[in-house]
């Protein structure tokens, strides 16, 4: 994205896509499961019929995507989660993770049920190394040099999934959607990271609002349909 395009996006009214991850005291989800579920939640709302045409979320989705594609992840449990589920949105489940995504809202327009939720406290761990990705899954590669909280990494994985979606043809999008958006989030091998960021694949560059420096490359999206020259 050129600096001029960035300036134009910054001048537009800013919206945010809220995501809420369910983290109960007993049995929180594994980190990678939460990251992958958040990425699929973003894709699910992008593909939802309510987000297009005359759909009830279409204008909010358009306004949000015309500006910066900000996402904020908050956590909820118990009654907090039940109140969040009562609001319009979509709950996406992973192996154990549950993430609810909501239509975009103005930066200062959080519903009270979501405004009360905490951003901090999403420090999740993987009890074991993630298994092998499903064949044909999109790969969202995390920068091995960055230390991000689970909430921050969930938002970045969502950005990576969205950039992949934008880069695909309509036919590839429909195939991916029909398969249930297979994807995997993994930390890249340090030796391959530079290659990934210079390969022509979609790269997420963070705006630097939280945790990491502006312009940091956080995620590279790799998918057969996106590989330059189709190879």
N, C-alpha and C positions, 0 to 999 in steps of 0.2 A: 504494500500500500504506500503510495507516495505521500510526502509531507502535505501536499495540497489537499489530497483526499482526507488525510487525518484532520486537517484544519476544518474542512467542511463538516465532517462528522462531529467535531467538537462544538461547532456553532449551533448545531441542531439541539432541540430539547432532549435531555438525557433520560433514558429509561433503564430499568434493571430487570433482569429475569430472576425471580426468587426461586430458590430450591431449598427444600427442607429435608434433612436426613433424619431418620428416626434412630435415636441412640438411647436405648433403655439402659439402666444401670446394670441389669443382669443380661448378659448376652449381646453386647454391641457387635455390629457387623465388622468383618475384616476390612482393612483399609482398601485393598485392591477391589474387592466386591463393591464397596461404596463408590469408588472412583468410576468403575465401569457402569454401575447403575445410574450414576449422575449423568454420564455421557449419553446413555441410552434415553434417559428422561428428556434431555435437550432435543435429541433427534425425534422423540415421540411427539413433542409439542410442535416441532417444526413441520412434521408430516400430518398433523391432525387437521381434519377438514374445517374445524372451527377457526383455524389460523389462516385461512385463505378465502379469497373471493368475498362473499357477503357474510362470512362466518363471524360469530360474536367476538372472537379474539383477533380478527384480521387486522383491524386498524392499530391495535396496540402492538401486534407483532411487526407490522410495517414500520411504525414509528421507532420501535426499538432497534430494528435492523438498519434503519437509515442513519442512526447515530452509532456510538460505540456499543459493542455487544457485551455490555456489562452483565455479570452474573454474581449473585451473592448467595452463599450457602449458609444456612442457619440450622441449628439442631433442635430437636423436640423429643419429648417422651411423655408417656402417660396422657394426662388430660390436654397437655399442650399439643400433642400429636393429633388427638381427636378433634380439637378445635381447628387445627390446620386442615385436616381432611374434610371438614365441613365447607371449606371455601372452594370456589371453582378452580379446578386444576386436574392434574393427572398423577396418579401414584404408579410408579414403576418399581418392580421388585427384581432383585438379583438372587443370588444363592441364599442369602439371609438379609441383605440390605433392602431397605425401603426408602425411596426418595420420591417426594411429591414436588412437581414442578407447576408453577402458576403462570398465568399470562403476565406479560410485562407490566410494570407499574412505574410511575414517575419516581425519581430518586427520593423525593420527599413525600411519596404517597403510599407508604406502607400501611396495609390494614392493621388494626390494633392487635389482631390475633398473631400476626407475624412480626410486628414491630417489637413485641415483648421477648421474642426468642433471641438466644445468644448466638453470636458468631463464633466466639471462642469455645473451646472444649471439644473440638472435633479431632482430638488426637487419637486416631485409630491405629491399630497395628495389624500386621499379617501374622497369624499364629504359625503359619508355615509358608514356604515359598509358593507363589502362585503356580498353578499347573500349566501345562502346555496350552497355548491358544487354540481355539477351535479352528480347523482348517477353513481357509477363506475369510477369516475374520479381519476386519480393519485393525491396524496396529496404531495405537496412540503412544508414541514414545516420549517419556519424560526426560527432561534434562538431568543428567546424572550429577551435575555440579550444584544444583539448587536444593536447598532444604526447605520444603514447603509443608505447612500443616495439611492435614487431610482435607479440611474445608477448602483451603486455597487450591490444592491439587484437584479436588473435585470440580471446581470452577474452571480450571485450566483444561482438564479433560473434556469438559463440556464445550469449551472454545474449540478444541481440536476436532471434536466430532462435528461441530457446526461448520468449520472451515472445509472439512472433507465433504460435507453435504452440499455446500455451495459450489464446490469444484466439480461435482459429479453431473453427468447428463441426467435427464429425466428418466431415461431407461435404467441407468445404473441405480438411481435413487429408489425406483420402484422395486428392483431386484433386492436391494439391501433391506428395504422395508419389509418385503414379503418374507425374507429369511429371519426377521426379528432383530435386525440391526446387530449382527454378530460383530463383536469388537473385543479388543483386549488392551488393557493399559499396563505397560511395562516400563521400567527404567532402562534407558538405552545404555549399551556398552560405551564407556567413555571413548574408546578407540573409534567408534563409529559415529559419534555425535556430530562431529564437524561434517562428515560426509552427508548425514541426514539433513543438516541445516542448509547445505549448499546444493541439494539434489534437485531443487525445483518443486519439491513436495510442499503442501501447505504447512506453514510455520506460524505458531502463535507467539506473538511478541507482546509481553505484558505492559500495561500502561503504567505500572508502578504505584498504584494507589495503596497497596498493602503488601507487606512482607519482603518484596524483592525490588530490585532496581528497575527503573523505567527502561523499556526496550529489551529486557531479558528475554531470550528465546526459551520458552517453557515446554512446548509440545510440538512434535512433528507428526503429521498424520500420514500414514502409509497404507495404501490399499491398491490392489491390482489395477483398478480403474483409474487411479490417480498417478501411477508411475509414469514419468516422462517418457515419451516415445512408445508407450504401451508395453514396455518390457520390464 
